Amino acid sequence: MAALTGVFPILPSIFRADGSLDFDGTRNVLEYILAAGAAGIVFPGLASEYDLLDAEERVAMTGKLGEWIAGRVPFIVGASSPDEALAVRFAQAGANAGAVAAMVLTPHRHAQDPEAMVAFFDRLHEASGLPIMLQNAPAPMGVGLGVEQVTWLAQRCAGIRYVKEETQPSGHRITALMERAASHVDAVFGGAGARYVIDELARGAVGTMPACEVTEVHVAMLDRYARGDIDGARELFERTLPLLSMQAVFRWRLTKAVLLRRGLIGSDFVRAPGPALDEHDQRELDALLARIVDLLPLDSVPGGVRR
């Protein structure tokens, strides 16, 4: 398997206005992400409202993504679940769909039992045959393991080949992981919506896994960084940071508000609780997008299945 590097956006769960899964809308967003140059796709993750999808929805969408991606880019399946049997099922569904790895949150029930956590990851790897990406997210989403704990797990679990580090300060932790765990994992990715991406890359991260609404900008940012144009990468980072700051507050709703403006989806419905954008927020979002319109053309839909 080729090394995983670059921008791996988290594909959101797209819903119709009645709250049901919108497969056409999901494929539109997928094709936009691929046309924007993403190195791969992740589904489902925290940005996919994964915990508000039932098991059948997750398995069905995983299968569809395997069909639609058809090997064009690496697909990482999210297999997180508080139910170990379901986690195994989701990882196996990903393997059947051609996924190259399974991204899994550290399970809360094993937070105080490292040996049980080792056994969990071993079983997941053996049952699916997929390399594991340990998603080290802070509470309440994850456990927020310390660097020594992540290193110890990587040493004990041959199946853990990647780490997505999202516990803050992520930069410090990525530096420490590169020093202590580099011989035990293939790569470390950043997350947290790419709000710290320049610092993470400087410390050894090989890529980022943000929400998807500005994929082409993140792709250009990492391309500039890889070519040694650090100032150019930082310019793009700084221009998009106000939007990412707003996204940190409104999460899924902000992502879908942008996708709706771009004509990629027909409804910005979300299942997850949280603050909604009011009329002032909508105007602020319009103003922020207007400031980066040259980076993010809002009147085009590259590729995709048109409605």
ZAMI-832102 format. One line per field, with one value per residue (C-alpha): x, y, z; residue number from 1; residue in one letter. Coordinates in nm, 2 decimals, m for minus. Layout:
<pts>
x (X	...)
y (Y	...)
z (Z	...)
num (NUM	...)
residuo (A	...)
</pts>
This chain:
<pts>
x (0.00	0.13	0.21	m0.09	0.00	m0.17	m0.53	m0.79	m1.11	m1.38	m1.69	m2.00	m2.32	m2.56	m2.93	m3.24	m3.47	m3.67	m3.35	m3.30	m2.96	m2.91	m2.70	m2.70	m2.59	m2.32	m2.19	m2.18	m1.97	m1.74	m1.68	m1.62	m1.36	m1.18	m1.19	m1.04	m0.73	m0.77	m0.53	m0.80	m1.14	m1.24	m1.59	m1.74	m1.56	m1.66	m1.74	m1.98	m2.21	m2.11	m2.27	m2.61	m2.61	m2.75	m2.55	m2.74	m2.69	m2.31	m2.27	m2.48	m2.29	m1.96	m2.05	m2.16	m1.84	m1.64	m1.84	m1.81	m1.44	m1.35	m0.99	m0.92	m0.79	m0.73	m1.05	m1.02	m1.32	m1.43	m1.50	m1.55	m1.83	m1.88	m2.00	m1.70	m1.91	m2.03	m1.67	m1.57	m1.87	m1.79	m1.42	m1.51	m1.76	m1.48	m1.25	m1.52	m1.55	m1.18	m1.07	m0.70	m0.73	m0.98	m0.98	m1.09	m1.13	m0.97	m1.26	m1.38	m1.46	m1.09	m0.95	m0.82	m0.73	m0.44	m0.43	m0.80	m0.73	m0.45	m0.68	m0.95	m0.73	m0.58	m0.92	m1.03	m0.72	m0.74	m1.11	m1.09	m0.74	m0.71	m0.43	m0.56	m0.54	m0.56	m0.77	m0.65	m0.92	m0.97	m1.27	m1.56	m1.52	m1.22	m1.00	m0.71	m0.43	m0.09	0.21	0.36	0.03	0.00	0.36	0.31	0.00	0.18	0.46	0.22	m0.03	0.12	m0.20	m0.18	0.01	m0.12	m0.21	m0.44	m0.34	m0.61	m0.55	m0.40	m0.14	m0.13	0.20	0.39	0.24	0.33	0.69	0.70	0.53	0.79	1.06	0.92	0.69	0.82	0.97	0.63	0.39	0.40	0.27	0.10	m0.18	m0.32	m0.69	m0.89	m1.02	m0.67	m0.67	m0.31	m0.20	0.12	0.26	0.16	0.34	0.65	0.66	0.64	0.27	0.23	m0.11	m0.44	m0.79	m1.02	m1.38	m1.44	m1.59	m1.26	m1.08	m0.91	m0.76	m0.62	m0.48	m0.31	m0.18	m0.01	0.11	0.29	0.43	0.56	0.73	0.91	0.69	0.62	0.52	0.27	0.12	0.10	m0.08	m0.35	m0.37	m0.41	m0.67	m0.89	m0.85	m1.15	m1.37	m1.21	m1.27	m1.64	m1.64	m1.50	m1.82	m2.09	m1.92	m2.15	m2.38	m2.11	m1.97	m2.32	m2.40	m2.09	m2.17	m2.53	m2.40	m2.18	m2.47	m2.34	m2.63	m3.00	m3.04	m2.82	m3.01	m2.81	m2.90	m2.64	m2.74	m2.56	m2.60	m2.76	m2.65	m2.88	m2.93	m2.63	m2.41	m2.53	m2.43	m2.09	m2.04	m2.12	m1.86	m1.59	m1.65	m1.64	m1.29	m1.17	m1.38	m1.07	m0.96	m1.31	m1.52	m1.88	m2.04	m1.89	m1.95	m1.65	m1.76	m2.02	m2.37	m2.59	m2.94)
y (0.00	0.34	0.57	0.79	1.16	1.48	1.61	1.35	1.54	1.40	1.34	1.47	1.28	1.46	1.45	1.55	1.80	1.52	1.39	1.08	1.01	1.18	0.95	1.18	1.47	1.27	1.16	1.53	1.62	1.32	1.41	1.77	1.66	1.44	1.71	1.95	1.72	1.55	1.26	1.05	1.03	0.95	0.84	0.85	1.07	1.33	1.57	1.31	1.30	0.94	0.88	0.98	0.73	0.39	0.08	0.00	0.36	0.34	0.01	0.11	0.44	0.27	0.02	0.30	0.50	0.19	0.18	0.55	0.59	0.27	0.29	0.64	0.75	0.57	0.54	0.53	0.40	0.53	0.23	0.40	0.27	0.22	m0.13	m0.35	m0.58	m0.29	m0.15	m0.48	m0.48	m0.12	m0.21	m0.52	m0.32	m0.08	m0.37	m0.51	m0.16	m0.14	0.08	0.09	0.16	0.19	0.51	0.44	0.66	0.54	0.36	0.52	0.19	0.09	0.43	0.29	m0.05	m0.04	m0.42	m0.42	m0.14	m0.35	m0.65	m0.43	m0.29	m0.64	m0.79	m0.51	m0.54	m0.92	m0.93	m0.67	m0.71	m0.34	m0.12	0.09	0.47	0.55	0.87	1.04	1.29	1.47	1.42	1.40	1.26	1.04	0.97	1.20	0.96	1.09	1.06	0.78	0.59	0.63	0.52	0.22	0.12	0.15	m0.07	m0.34	m0.34	m0.43	m0.33	0.04	0.19	0.56	0.82	1.11	1.34	1.59	1.63	1.98	2.11	1.89	2.04	1.95	1.60	1.54	1.64	1.39	1.12	1.17	1.13	0.83	0.64	0.70	0.35	0.19	0.38	0.48	0.83	1.09	1.31	1.63	1.70	1.96	2.11	2.21	2.50	2.42	2.26	2.47	2.40	2.03	1.99	2.17	1.91	1.60	1.54	1.41	1.54	1.67	1.55	1.85	1.91	1.93	2.27	2.43	2.12	2.29	2.55	2.29	2.10	2.41	2.49	2.15	2.16	2.49	2.35	2.04	2.26	2.46	2.76	2.80	3.17	3.08	2.80	3.03	3.30	3.05	2.94	3.29	3.38	3.08	3.10	3.32	3.07	2.78	2.97	3.00	2.63	2.55	2.69	2.57	2.25	2.05	2.34	2.56	2.29	2.23	2.60	2.64	2.32	2.45	2.79	2.60	2.41	2.07	1.97	2.04	2.07	2.17	1.95	1.82	1.56	1.67	1.91	2.25	2.61	2.71	3.00	3.30	3.58	3.76	3.45	3.40	3.75	3.70	3.37	3.55	3.82	3.56	3.37	3.69	3.75	3.42	3.40	3.39	3.07	2.91	2.98	2.96	2.94	2.61	2.25	2.05	1.70	1.52	1.39	1.68	1.71)
z (0.00	m0.09	0.20	0.31	0.28	0.20	0.25	0.35	0.40	0.62	0.41	0.59	0.60	0.37	0.45	0.27	0.43	0.60	0.77	0.56	0.39	0.06	m0.16	m0.46	m0.25	m0.08	m0.42	m0.54	m0.24	m0.29	m0.65	m0.56	m0.30	m0.56	m0.83	m0.58	m0.56	m0.23	m0.16	m0.01	0.17	0.52	0.62	0.87	1.12	1.38	1.10	0.96	1.26	1.28	1.61	1.47	1.19	1.26	1.18	0.86	0.73	0.80	0.63	0.33	0.28	0.32	0.05	m0.18	m0.13	m0.22	m0.55	m0.62	m0.53	m0.73	m0.62	m0.75	m0.41	m0.08	0.13	0.51	0.69	1.03	1.25	1.59	1.81	2.18	2.08	1.99	1.77	1.57	1.54	1.39	1.16	1.04	0.98	0.79	0.58	0.50	0.40	0.17	0.02	m0.06	0.24	0.31	0.68	0.97	1.18	1.53	1.84	2.16	2.34	2.66	2.83	2.82	2.92	3.25	3.12	2.87	2.82	2.73	2.48	2.32	2.30	2.14	1.87	1.80	1.76	1.52	1.31	1.29	1.21	0.93	0.80	0.79	0.93	1.22	1.24	1.61	1.64	1.95	2.01	2.34	2.57	2.54	2.18	2.27	2.56	2.49	2.55	2.65	2.42	2.63	2.61	2.23	2.19	2.41	2.22	1.89	2.03	2.15	1.86	1.52	1.35	1.46	1.17	1.18	1.44	1.39	1.67	1.78	2.15	2.22	2.20	1.89	1.77	2.09	2.08	1.71	1.79	2.07	1.87	1.59	1.84	2.03	1.80	1.45	1.43	1.52	1.29	0.93	0.97	1.19	1.06	1.21	1.25	1.45	1.13	1.00	1.24	1.33	1.00	0.94	1.28	1.25	0.91	1.05	1.33	1.11	1.03	0.68	0.62	0.76	0.79	0.79	0.71	0.34	0.25	0.14	0.01	m0.28	m0.05	0.18	m0.12	m0.25	0.10	0.14	m0.22	m0.15	0.17	0.00	m0.27	0.00	m0.04	0.33	0.31	0.03	0.24	0.54	0.33	0.23	0.59	0.72	0.46	0.55	0.93	1.00	0.82	1.01	1.34	1.25	1.16	1.51	1.66	1.42	1.30	1.07	1.01	0.88	0.65	0.51	0.48	0.25	0.05	0.00	m0.12	m0.37	m0.51	m0.41	m0.18	m0.17	0.21	0.50	0.74	1.04	1.30	1.56	1.83	1.85	1.77	1.44	1.22	1.26	1.01	1.14	1.12	0.76	0.67	0.84	0.65	0.32	0.41	0.49	0.17	m0.03	0.10	m0.04	m0.35	m0.57	m0.38	m0.36	m0.67	m0.55	m0.89	m1.01	m0.92	m1.05	m1.15	m0.95	m1.01	m1.09	m0.94)
num (1	2	3	4	5	6	7	8	9	10	11	12	13	14	15	16	17	18	19	20	21	22	23	24	25	26	27	28	29	30	31	32	33	34	35	36	37	38	39	40	41	42	43	44	45	46	47	48	49	50	51	52	53	54	55	56	57	58	59	60	61	62	63	64	65	66	67	68	69	70	71	72	73	74	75	76	77	78	79	80	81	82	83	84	85	86	87	88	89	90	91	92	93	94	95	96	97	98	99	100	101	102	103	104	105	106	107	108	109	110	111	112	113	114	115	116	117	118	119	120	121	122	123	124	125	126	127	128	129	130	131	132	133	134	135	136	137	138	139	140	141	142	143	144	145	146	147	148	149	150	151	152	153	154	155	156	157	158	159	160	161	162	163	164	165	166	167	168	169	170	171	172	173	174	175	176	177	178	179	180	181	182	183	184	185	186	187	188	189	190	191	192	193	194	195	196	197	198	199	200	201	202	203	204	205	206	207	208	209	210	211	212	213	214	215	216	217	218	219	220	221	222	223	224	225	226	227	228	229	230	231	232	233	234	235	236	237	238	239	240	241	242	243	244	245	246	247	248	249	250	251	252	253	254	255	256	257	258	259	260	261	262	263	264	265	266	267	268	269	270	271	272	273	274	275	276	277	278	279	280	281	282	283	284	285	286	287	288	289	290	291	292	293	294	295	296	297	298	299	300	301	302	303	304	305	306	307)
residuo (M	A	A	L	T	G	V	F	P	I	L	P	S	I	F	R	A	D	G	S	L	D	F	D	G	T	R	N	V	L	E	Y	I	L	A	A	G	A	A	G	I	V	F	P	G	L	A	S	E	Y	D	L	L	D	A	E	E	R	V	A	M	T	G	K	L	G	E	W	I	A	G	R	V	P	F	I	V	G	A	S	S	P	D	E	A	L	A	V	R	F	A	Q	A	G	A	N	A	G	A	V	A	A	M	V	L	T	P	H	R	H	A	Q	D	P	E	A	M	V	A	F	F	D	R	L	H	E	A	S	G	L	P	I	M	L	Q	N	A	P	A	P	M	G	V	G	L	G	V	E	Q	V	T	W	L	A	Q	R	C	A	G	I	R	Y	V	K	E	E	T	Q	P	S	G	H	R	I	T	A	L	M	E	R	A	A	S	H	V	D	A	V	F	G	G	A	G	A	R	Y	V	I	D	E	L	A	R	G	A	V	G	T	M	P	A	C	E	V	T	E	V	H	V	A	M	L	D	R	Y	A	R	G	D	I	D	G	A	R	E	L	F	E	R	T	L	P	L	L	S	M	Q	A	V	F	R	W	R	L	T	K	A	V	L	L	R	R	G	L	I	G	S	D	F	V	R	A	P	G	P	A	L	D	E	H	D	Q	R	E	L	D	A	L	L	A	R	I	V	D	L	L	P	L	D	S	V	P	G	G	V	R	R)
</pts>
